[in-house]
Amino acid sequence: MFSDGEVHKTSDFYDRFAREFSLIDAQKAEYLPSGKQLVYRNRIGSARTYLFKVGMLEQVQRGAYKISDRGNSILSNPNIIALTPND
């Protein structure tokens, strides 16, 4: 999704990843035990946060992200198998 270099809103992530991972309606309707957030949206948000923390995404504005220069270099390097914030 981010390899296009465009800015993507968080709200766009959810539908796109639900389609790409072929989530069924029951999976998309499942809430966390707290009942306040959908499980799949929580997982997508966690992944986005991790990618931001390791420097693969940059936040352009609130709720809008794009791939960083570091993210592009990592995507183009097939030898990288794990990331840490200091890589």
SEFIZA-3560 file (N, C-alpha, C; in Angstrom, 3 decimals):
REM SEFIZA-3560
<numar><xx>0.816</xx><yy>-1.190</yy><zz>0.000</zz><atom>N</atom></numar>
<numar><xx>0.000</xx><yy>0.000</yy><zz>0.000</zz><atom>CA</atom></numar>
<numar><xx>0.861</xx><yy>1.255</yy><zz>0.000</zz><atom>C</atom></numar>
<numar><xx>1.889</xx><yy>1.302</yy><zz>0.844</zz><atom>N</atom></numar>
<numar><xx>2.691</xx><yy>2.510</yy><zz>0.962</zz><atom>CA</atom></numar>
<numar><xx>3.782</xx><yy>2.621</yy><zz>-0.088</zz><atom>C</atom></numar>
<numar><xx>4.067</xx><yy>1.562</yy><zz>-0.781</zz><atom>N</atom></numar>
<numar><xx>5.163</xx><yy>1.589</yy><zz>-1.753</zz><atom>CA</atom></numar>
<numar><xx>4.904</xx><yy>2.560</yy><zz>-2.899</zz><atom>C</atom></numar>
<numar><xx>3.673</xx><yy>3.055</yy><zz>-3.026</zz><atom>N</atom></numar>
<numar><xx>3.369</xx><yy>4.021</yy><zz>-4.083</zz><atom>CA</atom></numar>
<numar><xx>3.870</xx><yy>5.430</yy><zz>-3.755</zz><atom>C</atom></numar>
<numar><xx>4.317</xx><yy>5.648</yy><zz>-2.507</zz><atom>N</atom></numar>
<numar><xx>4.845</xx><yy>6.943</yy><zz>-2.110</zz><atom>CA</atom></numar>
<numar><xx>3.793</xx><yy>7.992</yy><zz>-1.818</zz><atom>C</atom></numar>
<numar><xx>2.533</xx><yy>7.631</yy><zz>-1.950</zz><atom>N</atom></numar>
<numar><xx>1.434</xx><yy>8.573</yy><zz>-1.714</zz><atom>CA</atom></numar>
<numar><xx>1.091</xx><yy>8.640</yy><zz>-0.225</zz><atom>C</atom></numar>
<numar><xx>0.374</xx><yy>9.683</yy><zz>0.145</zz><atom>N</atom></numar>
<numar><xx>-0.128</xx><yy>9.831</yy><zz>1.504</zz><atom>CA</atom></numar>
<numar><xx>-1.406</xx><yy>9.018</yy><zz>1.626</zz><atom>C</atom></numar>
<numar><xx>-1.502</xx><yy>8.231</yy><zz>2.704</zz><atom>N</atom></numar>
<numar><xx>-2.685</xx><yy>7.398</yy><zz>2.939</zz><atom>CA</atom></numar>
<numar><xx>-3.260</xx><yy>7.715</yy><zz>4.313</zz><atom>C</atom></numar>
<numar><xx>-4.571</xx><yy>7.877</yy><zz>4.370</zz><atom>N</atom></numar>
<numar><xx>-5.254</xx><yy>8.131</yy><zz>5.632</zz><atom>CA</atom></numar>
<numar><xx>-5.485</xx><yy>6.819</yy><zz>6.364</zz><atom>C</atom></numar>
<numar><xx>-5.429</xx><yy>6.896</yy><zz>7.673</zz><atom>N</atom></numar>
<numar><xx>-5.650</xx><yy>5.712</yy><zz>8.496</zz><atom>CA</atom></numar>
<numar><xx>-6.986</xx><yy>5.068</yy><zz>8.168</zz><atom>C</atom></numar>
<numar><xx>-8.001</xx><yy>5.868</yy><zz>7.938</zz><atom>N</atom></numar>
<numar><xx>-9.325</xx><yy>5.317</yy><zz>7.638</zz><atom>CA</atom></numar>
<numar><xx>-9.325</xx><yy>4.478</yy><zz>6.360</zz><atom>C</atom></numar>
<numar><xx>-8.417</xx><yy>4.779</yy><zz>5.437</zz><atom>N</atom></numar>
<numar><xx>-8.317</xx><yy>4.001</yy><zz>4.200</zz><atom>CA</atom></numar>
<numar><xx>-7.660</xx><yy>2.639</yy><zz>4.420</zz><atom>C</atom></numar>
<numar><xx>-6.817</xx><yy>2.542</yy><zz>5.456</zz><atom>N</atom></numar>
<numar><xx>-6.114</xx><yy>1.279</yy><zz>5.724</zz><atom>CA</atom></numar>
<numar><xx>-7.089</xx><yy>0.152</yy><zz>5.977</zz><atom>C</atom></numar>
<numar><xx>-8.087</xx><yy>0.427</yy><zz>6.801</zz><atom>N</atom></numar>
<numar><xx>-8.946</xx><yy>-0.625</yy><zz>7.306</zz><atom>CA</atom></numar>
<numar><xx>-9.645</xx><yy>-1.412</yy><zz>6.206</zz><atom>C</atom></numar>
<numar><xx>-10.326</xx><yy>-0.720</yy><zz>5.327</zz><atom>N</atom></numar>
<numar><xx>-11.045</xx><yy>-1.415</yy><zz>4.259</zz><atom>CA</atom></numar>
<numar><xx>-10.089</xx><yy>-2.132</yy><zz>3.312</zz><atom>C</atom></numar>
<numar><xx>-9.001</xx><yy>-1.466</yy><zz>2.988</zz><atom>N</atom></numar>
<numar><xx>-8.057</xx><yy>-2.067</yy><zz>2.040</zz><atom>CA</atom></numar>
<numar><xx>-7.458</xx><yy>-3.352</yy><zz>2.602</zz><atom>C</atom></numar>
<numar><xx>-6.987</xx><yy>-3.315</yy><zz>3.849</zz><atom>N</atom></numar>
<numar><xx>-6.374</xx><yy>-4.509</yy><zz>4.414</zz><atom>CA</atom></numar>
<numar><xx>-7.404</xx><yy>-5.602</yy><zz>4.686</zz><atom>C</atom></numar>
<numar><xx>-8.612</xx><yy>-5.226</yy><zz>5.041</zz><atom>N</atom></numar>
<numar><xx>-9.664</xx><yy>-6.234</yy><zz>5.228</zz><atom>CA</atom></numar>
<numar><xx>-9.901</xx><yy>-6.983</yy><zz>3.923</zz><atom>C</atom></numar>
<numar><xx>-9.903</xx><yy>-6.263</yy><zz>2.799</zz><atom>N</atom></numar>
<numar><xx>-10.064</xx><yy>-6.912</yy><zz>1.487</zz><atom>CA</atom></numar>
<numar><xx>-8.836</xx><yy>-7.747</yy><zz>1.138</zz><atom>C</atom></numar>
<numar><xx>-7.648</xx><yy>-7.192</yy><zz>1.318</zz><atom>N</atom></numar>
<numar><xx>-6.425</xx><yy>-7.901</yy><zz>0.935</zz><atom>CA</atom></numar>
<numar><xx>-6.223</xx><yy>-9.187</yy><zz>1.730</zz><atom>C</atom></numar>
<numar><xx>-6.670</xx><yy>-9.197</yy><zz>2.984</zz><atom>N</atom></numar>
<numar><xx>-6.528</xx><yy>-10.386</yy><zz>3.810</zz><atom>CA</atom></numar>
<numar><xx>-7.798</xx><yy>-11.227</yy><zz>3.844</zz><atom>C</atom></numar>
<numar><xx>-8.743</xx><yy>-10.893</yy><zz>2.979</zz><atom>N</atom></numar>
<numar><xx>-9.985</xx><yy>-11.646</yy><zz>2.815</zz><atom>CA</atom></numar>
<numar><xx>-10.705</xx><yy>-11.910</yy><zz>4.134</zz><atom>C</atom></numar>
<numar><xx>-10.830</xx><yy>-10.868</yy><zz>4.942</zz><atom>N</atom></numar>
<numar><xx>-11.546</xx><yy>-11.028</yy><zz>6.203</zz><atom>CA</atom></numar>
<numar><xx>-13.031</xx><yy>-11.214</yy><zz>5.918</zz><atom>C</atom></numar>
<numar><xx>-13.628</xx><yy>-12.151</yy><zz>6.616</zz><atom>N</atom></numar>
<numar><xx>-15.063</xx><yy>-12.372</yy><zz>6.479</zz><atom>CA</atom></numar>
<numar><xx>-15.802</xx><yy>-11.417</yy><zz>7.417</zz><atom>C</atom></numar>
<numar><xx>-17.094</xx><yy>-11.276</yy><zz>7.212</zz><atom>N</atom></numar>
<numar><xx>-17.886</xx><yy>-10.327</yy><zz>8.004</zz><atom>CA</atom></numar>
<numar><xx>-17.761</xx><yy>-10.583</yy><zz>9.502</zz><atom>C</atom></numar>
<numar><xx>-17.737</xx><yy>-11.831</yy><zz>9.905</zz><atom>N</atom></numar>
<numar><xx>-17.630</xx><yy>-12.152</yy><zz>11.332</zz><atom>CA</atom></numar>
<numar><xx>-16.313</xx><yy>-11.633</yy><zz>11.910</zz><atom>C</atom></numar>
<numar><xx>-15.231</xx><yy>-11.723</yy><zz>11.143</zz><atom>N</atom></numar>
<numar><xx>-13.937</xx><yy>-11.226</yy><zz>11.607</zz><atom>CA</atom></numar>
<numar><xx>-13.944</xx><yy>-9.701</yy><zz>11.698</zz><atom>C</atom></numar>
<numar><xx>-14.599</xx><yy>-9.064</yy><zz>10.749</zz><atom>N</atom></numar>
<numar><xx>-14.660</xx><yy>-7.603</yy><zz>10.753</zz><atom>CA</atom></numar>
<numar><xx>-15.589</xx><yy>-7.070</yy><zz>11.840</zz><atom>C</atom></numar>
<numar><xx>-16.444</xx><yy>-7.906</yy><zz>12.387</zz><atom>N</atom></numar>
<numar><xx>-17.401</xx><yy>-7.482</yy><zz>13.409</zz><atom>CA</atom></numar>
<numar><xx>-16.946</xx><yy>-7.810</yy><zz>14.829</zz><atom>C</atom></numar>
<numar><xx>-15.797</xx><yy>-8.465</yy><zz>14.966</zz><atom>N</atom></numar>
<numar><xx>-15.317</xx><yy>-8.902</yy><zz>16.290</zz><atom>CA</atom></numar>
<numar><xx>-14.670</xx><yy>-7.739</yy><zz>17.039</zz><atom>C</atom></numar>
<numar><xx>-15.131</xx><yy>-7.523</yy><zz>18.274</zz><atom>N</atom></numar>
<numar><xx>-14.604</xx><yy>-6.460</yy><zz>19.126</zz><atom>CA</atom></numar>
<numar><xx>-13.600</xx><yy>-7.000</yy><zz>20.123</zz><atom>C</atom></numar>
<numar><xx>-12.723</xx><yy>-6.128</yy><zz>20.592</zz><atom>N</atom></numar>
<numar><xx>-11.824</xx><yy>-6.458</yy><zz>21.692</zz><atom>CA</atom></numar>
<numar><xx>-12.673</xx><yy>-6.724</yy><zz>22.930</zz><atom>C</atom></numar>
<numar><xx>-12.117</xx><yy>-7.408</yy><zz>23.939</zz><atom>N</atom></numar>
<numar><xx>-12.899</xx><yy>-7.673</yy><zz>25.153</zz><atom>CA</atom></numar>
<numar><xx>-13.485</xx><yy>-6.418</yy><zz>25.805</zz><atom>C</atom></numar>
<numar><xx>-12.834</xx><yy>-5.285</yy><zz>25.631</zz><atom>N</atom></numar>
<numar><xx>-13.352</xx><yy>-4.033</yy><zz>26.201</zz><atom>CA</atom></numar>
<numar><xx>-14.636</xx><yy>-3.586</yy><zz>25.508</zz><atom>C</atom></numar>
<numar><xx>-14.851</xx><yy>-4.091</yy><zz>24.269</zz><atom>N</atom></numar>
<numar><xx>-16.030</xx><yy>-3.718</yy><zz>23.507</zz><atom>CA</atom></numar>
<numar><xx>-15.944</xx><yy>-2.352</yy><zz>22.847</zz><atom>C</atom></numar>
<numar><xx>-14.778</xx><yy>-1.720</yy><zz>22.898</zz><atom>N</atom></numar>
<numar><xx>-14.641</xx><yy>-0.361</yy><zz>22.385</zz><atom>CA</atom></numar>
<numar><xx>-14.009</xx><yy>-0.268</yy><zz>21.005</zz><atom>C</atom></numar>
<numar><xx>-13.346</xx><yy>-1.334</yy><zz>20.533</zz><atom>N</atom></numar>
<numar><xx>-12.667</xx><yy>-1.255</yy><zz>19.244</zz><atom>CA</atom></numar>
<numar><xx>-12.719</xx><yy>-2.599</yy><zz>18.540</zz><atom>C</atom></numar>
<numar><xx>-12.834</xx><yy>-2.551</yy><zz>17.220</zz><atom>N</atom></numar>
<numar><xx>-12.810</xx><yy>-3.778</yy><zz>16.426</zz><atom>CA</atom></numar>
<numar><xx>-11.397</xx><yy>-4.365</yy><zz>16.444</zz><atom>C</atom></numar>
<numar><xx>-11.317</xx><yy>-5.682</yy><zz>16.558</zz><atom>N</atom></numar>
<numar><xx>-10.025</xx><yy>-6.358</yy><zz>16.646</zz><atom>CA</atom></numar>
<numar><xx>-9.159</xx><yy>-6.059</yy><zz>15.433</zz><atom>C</atom></numar>
<numar><xx>-9.707</xx><yy>-6.186</yy><zz>14.226</zz><atom>N</atom></numar>
<numar><xx>-8.873</xx><yy>-6.005</yy><zz>13.037</zz><atom>CA</atom></numar>
<numar><xx>-8.360</xx><yy>-4.576</yy><zz>12.928</zz><atom>C</atom></numar>
<numar><xx>-9.145</xx><yy>-3.603</yy><zz>13.350</zz><atom>N</atom></numar>
<numar><xx>-8.674</xx><yy>-2.216</yy><zz>13.320</zz><atom>CA</atom></numar>
<numar><xx>-7.585</xx><yy>-1.992</yy><zz>14.352</zz><atom>C</atom></numar>
<numar><xx>-7.705</xx><yy>-2.646</yy><zz>15.488</zz><atom>N</atom></numar>
<numar><xx>-6.680</xx><yy>-2.557</yy><zz>16.515</zz><atom>CA</atom></numar>
<numar><xx>-5.359</xx><yy>-3.124</yy><zz>16.008</zz><atom>C</atom></numar>
<numar><xx>-5.415</xx><yy>-4.259</yy><zz>15.326</zz><atom>N</atom></numar>
<numar><xx>-4.193</xx><yy>-4.898</yy><zz>14.811</zz><atom>CA</atom></numar>
<numar><xx>-3.539</xx><yy>-4.059</yy><zz>13.715</zz><atom>C</atom></numar>
<numar><xx>-4.350</xx><yy>-3.473</yy><zz>12.853</zz><atom>N</atom></numar>
<numar><xx>-3.818</xx><yy>-2.610</yy><zz>11.804</zz><atom>CA</atom></numar>
<numar><xx>-3.172</xx><yy>-1.371</yy><zz>12.425</zz><atom>C</atom></numar>
<numar><xx>-3.815</xx><yy>-0.814</yy><zz>13.421</zz><atom>N</atom></numar>
<numar><xx>-3.259</xx><yy>0.351</yy><zz>14.108</zz><atom>CA</atom></numar>
<numar><xx>-1.938</xx><yy>0.032</yy><zz>14.787</zz><atom>C</atom></numar>
<numar><xx>-1.837</xx><yy>-1.148</yy><zz>15.386</zz><atom>N</atom></numar>
<numar><xx>-0.588</xx><yy>-1.556</yy><zz>16.016</zz><atom>CA</atom></numar>
<numar><xx>0.533</xx><yy>-1.703</yy><zz>14.991</zz><atom>C</atom></numar>
<numar><xx>0.219</xx><yy>-2.293</yy><zz>13.852</zz><atom>N</atom></numar>
<numar><xx>1.219</xx><yy>-2.447</yy><zz>12.791</zz><atom>CA</atom></numar>
<numar><xx>1.673</xx><yy>-1.086</yy><zz>12.282</zz><atom>C</atom></numar>
<numar><xx>0.730</xx><yy>-0.183</yy><zz>12.081</zz><atom>N</atom></numar>
<numar><xx>1.078</xx><yy>1.173</yy><zz>11.625</zz><atom>CA</atom></numar>
<numar><xx>1.981</xx><yy>1.868</yy><zz>12.639</zz><atom>C</atom></numar>
<numar><xx>1.661</xx><yy>1.746</yy><zz>13.915</zz><atom>N</atom></numar>
<numar><xx>2.472</xx><yy>2.364</yy><zz>14.959</zz><atom>CA</atom></numar>
<numar><xx>3.891</xx><yy>1.801</yy><zz>14.951</zz><atom>C</atom></numar>
<numar><xx>4.019</xx><yy>0.487</yy><zz>14.822</zz><atom>N</atom></numar>
<numar><xx>5.345</xx><yy>-0.135</yy><zz>14.787</zz><atom>CA</atom></numar>
<numar><xx>6.133</xx><yy>0.359</yy><zz>13.576</zz><atom>C</atom></numar>
<numar><xx>5.512</xx><yy>0.398</yy><zz>12.408</zz><atom>N</atom></numar>
<numar><xx>6.205</xx><yy>0.873</yy><zz>11.202</zz><atom>CA</atom></numar>
<numar><xx>6.635</xx><yy>2.332</yy><zz>11.354</zz><atom>C</atom></numar>
<numar><xx>5.840</xx><yy>3.128</yy><zz>12.034</zz><atom>N</atom></numar>
<numar><xx>6.201</xx><yy>4.520</yy><zz>12.294</zz><atom>CA</atom></numar>
<numar><xx>7.382</xx><yy>4.588</yy><zz>13.263</zz><atom>C</atom></numar>
<numar><xx>7.340</xx><yy>3.791</yy><zz>14.321</zz><atom>N</atom></numar>
<numar><xx>8.404</xx><yy>3.822</yy><zz>15.335</zz><atom>CA</atom></numar>
<numar><xx>9.753</xx><yy>3.370</yy><zz>14.793</zz><atom>C</atom></numar>
<numar><xx>9.757</xx><yy>2.434</yy><zz>13.854</zz><atom>N</atom></numar>
<numar><xx>11.038</xx><yy>1.990</yy><zz>13.286</zz><atom>CA</atom></numar>
<numar><xx>11.457</xx><yy>2.855</yy><zz>12.104</zz><atom>C</atom></numar>
<numar><xx>10.681</xx><yy>3.884</yy><zz>11.804</zz><atom>N</atom></numar>
<numar><xx>11.070</xx><yy>4.848</yy><zz>10.791</zz><atom>CA</atom></numar>
<numar><xx>10.708</xx><yy>4.489</yy><zz>9.362</zz><atom>C</atom></numar>
<numar><xx>9.846</xx><yy>3.507</yy><zz>9.174</zz><atom>N</atom></numar>
<numar><xx>9.452</xx><yy>3.136</yy><zz>7.815</zz><atom>CA</atom></numar>
<numar><xx>8.320</xx><yy>4.008</yy><zz>7.273</zz><atom>C</atom></numar>
<numar><xx>7.563</xx><yy>4.606</yy><zz>8.173</zz><atom>N</atom></numar>
<numar><xx>6.495</xx><yy>5.525</yy><zz>7.776</zz><atom>CA</atom></numar>
<numar><xx>6.763</xx><yy>6.883</yy><zz>8.398</zz><atom>C</atom></numar>
<numar><xx>6.308</xx><yy>7.924</yy><zz>7.732</zz><atom>N</atom></numar>
<numar><xx>6.341</xx><yy>9.242</yy><zz>8.332</zz><atom>CA</atom></numar>
<numar><xx>4.921</xx><yy>9.783</yy><zz>8.384</zz><atom>C</atom></numar>
<numar><xx>4.630</xx><yy>10.486</yy><zz>9.457</zz><atom>N</atom></numar>
<numar><xx>3.301</xx><yy>11.055</yy><zz>9.623</zz><atom>CA</atom></numar>
<numar><xx>3.286</xx><yy>12.430</yy><zz>8.958</zz><atom>C</atom></numar>
<numar><xx>2.425</xx><yy>12.579</yy><zz>7.980</zz><atom>N</atom></numar>
<numar><xx>2.328</xx><yy>13.823</yy><zz>7.222</zz><atom>CA</atom></numar>
<numar><xx>1.427</xx><yy>14.817</yy><zz>7.951</zz><atom>C</atom></numar>
<numar><xx>0.360</xx><yy>14.313</yy><zz>8.506</zz><atom>N</atom></numar>
<numar><xx>-0.565</xx><yy>15.077</yy><zz>9.341</zz><atom>CA</atom></numar>
<numar><xx>-1.302</xx><yy>14.075</yy><zz>10.199</zz><atom>C</atom></numar>
<numar><xx>-2.141</xx><yy>14.544</yy><zz>11.080</zz><atom>N</atom></numar>
<numar><xx>-2.862</xx><yy>13.626</yy><zz>11.954</zz><atom>CA</atom></numar>
<numar><xx>-3.655</xx><yy>12.631</yy><zz>11.113</zz><atom>C</atom></numar>
<numar><xx>-3.388</xx><yy>11.338</yy><zz>11.337</zz><atom>N</atom></numar>
<numar><xx>-4.122</xx><yy>10.286</yy><zz>10.639</zz><atom>CA</atom></numar>
<numar><xx>-3.721</xx><yy>10.078</yy><zz>9.195</zz><atom>C</atom></numar>
<numar><xx>-2.580</xx><yy>10.627</yy><zz>8.779</zz><atom>N</atom></numar>
<numar><xx>-2.135</xx><yy>10.478</yy><zz>7.394</zz><atom>CA</atom></numar>
<numar><xx>-0.644</xx><yy>10.152</yy><zz>7.366</zz><atom>C</atom></numar>
<numar><xx>-0.303</xx><yy>9.082</yy><zz>6.648</zz><atom>N</atom></numar>
<numar><xx>1.067</xx><yy>8.572</yy><zz>6.627</zz><atom>CA</atom></numar>
<numar><xx>1.525</xx><yy>8.306</yy><zz>5.201</zz><atom>C</atom></numar>
<numar><xx>2.844</xx><yy>8.330</yy><zz>5.034</zz><atom>N</atom></numar>
<numar><xx>3.440</xx><yy>7.908</yy><zz>3.771</zz><atom>CA</atom></numar>
<numar><xx>4.751</xx><yy>7.204</yy><zz>4.083</zz><atom>C</atom></numar>
<numar><xx>5.240</xx><yy>6.446</yy><zz>3.122</zz><atom>N</atom></numar>
<numar><xx>6.483</xx><yy>5.726</yy><zz>3.317</zz><atom>CA</atom></numar>
<numar><xx>7.636</xx><yy>6.726</yy><zz>3.419</zz><atom>C</atom></numar>
<numar><xx>8.579</xx><yy>6.437</yy><zz>4.293</zz><atom>N</atom></numar>
<numar><xx>9.739</xx><yy>7.310</yy><zz>4.460</zz><atom>CA</atom></numar>
<numar><xx>10.858</xx><yy>6.873</yy><zz>3.514</zz><atom>C</atom></numar>
<numar><xx>11.901</xx><yy>7.681</yy><zz>3.449</zz><atom>N</atom></numar>
<numar><xx>13.074</xx><yy>7.287</yy><zz>2.661</zz><atom>CA</atom></numar>
<numar><xx>13.644</xx><yy>5.978</yy><zz>3.200</zz><atom>C</atom></numar>
<numar><xx>13.682</xx><yy>5.851</yy><zz>4.518</zz><atom>N</atom></numar>
<numar><xx>14.161</xx><yy>4.606</yy><zz>5.136</zz><atom>CA</atom></numar>
<numar><xx>13.275</xx><yy>3.435</yy><zz>4.736</zz><atom>C</atom></numar>
<numar><xx>11.981</xx><yy>3.644</yy><zz>4.734</zz><atom>N</atom></numar>
<numar><xx>11.046</xx><yy>2.600</yy><zz>4.331</zz><atom>CA</atom></numar>
<numar><xx>11.280</xx><yy>2.151</yy><zz>2.903</zz><atom>C</atom></numar>
<numar><xx>11.508</xx><yy>3.115</yy><zz>2.008</zz><atom>N</atom></numar>
<numar><xx>11.792</xx><yy>2.772</yy><zz>0.611</zz><atom>CA</atom></numar>
<numar><xx>13.082</xx><yy>1.976</yy><zz>0.478</zz><atom>C</atom></numar>
<numar><xx>14.121</xx><yy>2.363</yy><zz>1.228</zz><atom>N</atom></numar>
<numar><xx>15.388</xx><yy>1.646</yy><zz>1.123</zz><atom>CA</atom></numar>
<numar><xx>15.261</xx><yy>0.226</yy><zz>1.683</zz><atom>C</atom></numar>
<numar><xx>14.469</xx><yy>0.066</yy><zz>2.721</zz><atom>N</atom></numar>
<numar><xx>14.259</xx><yy>-1.262</yy><zz>3.289</zz><atom>CA</atom></numar>
<numar><xx>13.460</xx><yy>-2.137</yy><zz>2.328</zz><atom>C</atom></numar>
<numar><xx>12.433</xx><yy>-1.582</yy><zz>1.718</zz><atom>N</atom></numar>
<numar><xx>11.641</xx><yy>-2.345</yy><zz>0.753</zz><atom>CA</atom></numar>
<numar><xx>12.479</xx><yy>-2.811</yy><zz>-0.432</zz><atom>C</atom></numar>
<numar><xx>13.462</xx><yy>-2.014</yy><zz>-0.800</zz><atom>N</atom></numar>
<numar><xx>14.282</xx><yy>-2.365</yy><zz>-1.963</zz><atom>CA</atom></numar>
<numar><xx>15.434</xx><yy>-3.294</yy><zz>-1.617</zz><atom>C</atom></numar>
<numar><xx>15.616</xx><yy>-3.627</yy><zz>-0.333</zz><atom>N</atom></numar>
<numar><xx>16.704</xx><yy>-4.504</yy><zz>0.091</zz><atom>CA</atom></numar>
<numar><xx>16.149</xx><yy>-5.866</yy><zz>0.508</zz><atom>C</atom></numar>
<numar><xx>16.286</xx><yy>-6.887</yy><zz>-0.328</zz><atom>N</atom></numar>
<numar><xx>15.710</xx><yy>-8.195</yy><zz>-0.015</zz><atom>CA</atom></numar>
<numar><xx>16.443</xx><yy>-8.933</yy><zz>1.115</zz><atom>C</atom></numar>
<numar><xx>17.583</xx><yy>-8.418</yy><zz>1.563</zz><atom>N</atom></numar>
<numar><xx>18.365</xx><yy>-9.102</yy><zz>2.602</zz><atom>CA</atom></numar>
<numar><xx>17.923</xx><yy>-8.760</yy><zz>4.017</zz><atom>C</atom></numar>
<numar><xx>17.087</xx><yy>-7.760</yy><zz>4.194</zz><atom>N</atom></numar>
<numar><xx>16.641</xx><yy>-7.368</yy><zz>5.530</zz><atom>CA</atom></numar>
<numar><xx>15.502</xx><yy>-8.275</yy><zz>5.965</zz><atom>C</atom></numar>
<numar><xx>15.686</xx><yy>-8.912</yy><zz>7.129</zz><atom>N</atom></numar>
<numar><xx>14.664</xx><yy>-9.837</yy><zz>7.619</zz><atom>CA</atom></numar>
<numar><xx>14.072</xx><yy>-9.400</yy><zz>8.953</zz><atom>C</atom></numar>
<numar><xx>14.718</xx><yy>-8.466</yy><zz>9.668</zz><atom>N</atom></numar>
<numar><xx>14.205</xx><yy>-7.989</yy><zz>10.940</zz><atom>CA</atom></numar>
<numar><xx>14.613</xx><yy>-6.530</yy><zz>11.104</zz><atom>C</atom></numar>
<numar><xx>13.804</xx><yy>-5.791</yy><zz>11.839</zz><atom>N</atom></numar>
<numar><xx>14.062</xx><yy>-4.369</yy><zz>12.049</zz><atom>CA</atom></numar>
<numar><xx>14.078</xx><yy>-4.051</yy><zz>13.524</zz><atom>C</atom></numar>
<numar><xx>14.943</xx><yy>-3.123</yy><zz>13.886</zz><atom>N</atom></numar>
<numar><xx>14.919</xx><yy>-2.532</yy><zz>15.215</zz><atom>CA</atom></numar>
<numar><xx>14.966</xx><yy>-1.025</yy><zz>15.016</zz><atom>C</atom></numar>
<numar><xx>14.592</xx><yy>-0.239</yy><zz>16.021</zz><atom>N</atom></numar>
<numar><xx>14.605</xx><yy>1.212</yy><zz>15.846</zz><atom>CA</atom></numar>
<numar><xx>15.979</xx><yy>1.769</yy><zz>15.471</zz><atom>C</atom></numar>
<numar><xx>17.049</xx><yy>1.060</yy><zz>15.786</zz><atom>N</atom></numar>
<numar><xx>18.401</xx><yy>1.583</yy><zz>15.528</zz><atom>CA</atom></numar>
<numar><xx>19.010</xx><yy>1.095</yy><zz>14.233</zz><atom>C</atom></numar>
<numar><xx>18.309</xx><yy>0.307</yy><zz>13.430</zz><atom>N</atom></numar>
<numar><xx>18.860</xx><yy>-0.188</yy><zz>12.157</zz><atom>CA</atom></numar>
<numar><xx>19.055</xx><yy>0.929</yy><zz>11.165</zz><atom>C</atom></numar>
//
